[in-house]
Amino acid sequence: MAYRMKSGRFRAVKMISGNRRTATFATKTEARQWEAAQSAEAWAREASPILTASSAATQYLDDVQARMSRQTYIEKQSVFRLLFRFISVDIPIEDIGVGQSMAFLSAQFKARGGNAANGDRKNLCAWWSWSVEQLGVQAPCPFSRVKKFPENRHPRIVAQETGLRKILDEETGQMHLLLLTMLHTAARAGETFRLRWDDLDFERRTVRLWTRKRKGGGEEFDLVPMTEELAQAMLEHKKNARSVFVFTQDNGQPLHHDLDIMDRLCKKHGVPRFGFHGIRHLTASMLDAAGKPLALIQAVLRHKSATTTAKYLHSLRGARAELDDVFRGAEKKAQEGQLLSLQKVFGA
């Protein structure tokens, strides 16, 4: 309770859980207000170290690196590099305001466009949500208060049948098989690069694809059909295998995105540039052109839905037959010069 000292000032006293604090004020009213404002929660916050934005970002990136793909980690790391050129690394995370968030994202919009600015916004909102859950941050996310910016969406470059046919006709060995695998399984590039021989079941004719394209970033696998043509090509390739990985560099390590494989292949064979993901879209396009139902295309692309195990297994068996049907038909038409040729993998 506040009391008057000999000096004429007033001393405020507060005791919480055996801990005593005091302060002096010019008036008794000020002393009592100070006493009323004291609480165990307030003392605990004062005793806790200040969480800086850079510390929270470092901890978040460590978690991303452990749980998510390398590409996701690099993307998020680049966002923080930009952010900390704009704000101090020592700023407490809860001191980042809407004004600073707006200024940063607006600068990115002007410099890099709406797509990039909205991508940064999404990554920073994910960081903030993680910090709330894992680090106890209490302030609301300032980045989510910034409205999304207008975007100029460019259509994804889908591989053209004629361009891919030319590459497949002229390439042999591993590169031919790599593209054939992506075309017949609709696998993503990273999933294909990580393929091991024990992921291939030649008896059941399935391919096990490991993916992190799930909530939480943990690795899960999907079983996809292995067409007859792909199975024969894989068996031929396996005869000369010297690594646990199906597709390798000269040192036996798996291929990776940084090698710019498609850029070099397109340039080498004189075809319009397209990326690995364009092949995945081409698979879907070919199935659609062949009149296959949407549900089957979704099963081939492995877009998750709340289906039962029985329905999934049924789709898998059906998808294998449908894929064989489409690609056998494609090969026949290619011989007539109309569609993509999916012929012998290893040529002379």
URGIUR-V698339 format. One record per run of one state. SS is the DSSP state (alpha for helix, beta for strand, coil for the rest). FROM is the first residue (numbers start at 0). LEN is the number of residues. If there is no record, write none. Layout:
SS,FROM,LEN
SS,FROM,LEN
This chain:
coil,0,2
beta,2,2
coil,4,5
beta,9,7
coil,16,2
beta,18,7
coil,25,2
alpha,27,10
coil,37,2
alpha,39,8
coil,47,4
beta,51,1
alpha,52,15
coil,67,2
alpha,69,17
coil,86,5
beta,91,1
alpha,92,3
coil,95,2
alpha,97,15
coil,112,1
alpha,113,22
coil,135,7
alpha,142,3
coil,145,15
alpha,160,10
coil,170,2
alpha,172,13
coil,185,3
alpha,188,5
coil,193,2
beta,195,1
alpha,196,3
beta,199,2
coil,201,4
beta,205,6
coil,211,8
beta,219,6
coil,225,2
alpha,227,11
coil,238,6
beta,244,1
coil,245,2
beta,247,1
coil,248,5
beta,253,1
coil,254,2
alpha,256,3
coil,259,1
alpha,260,9
coil,269,6
alpha,275,14
coil,289,4
alpha,293,8
coil,301,7
alpha,308,27
coil,335,13
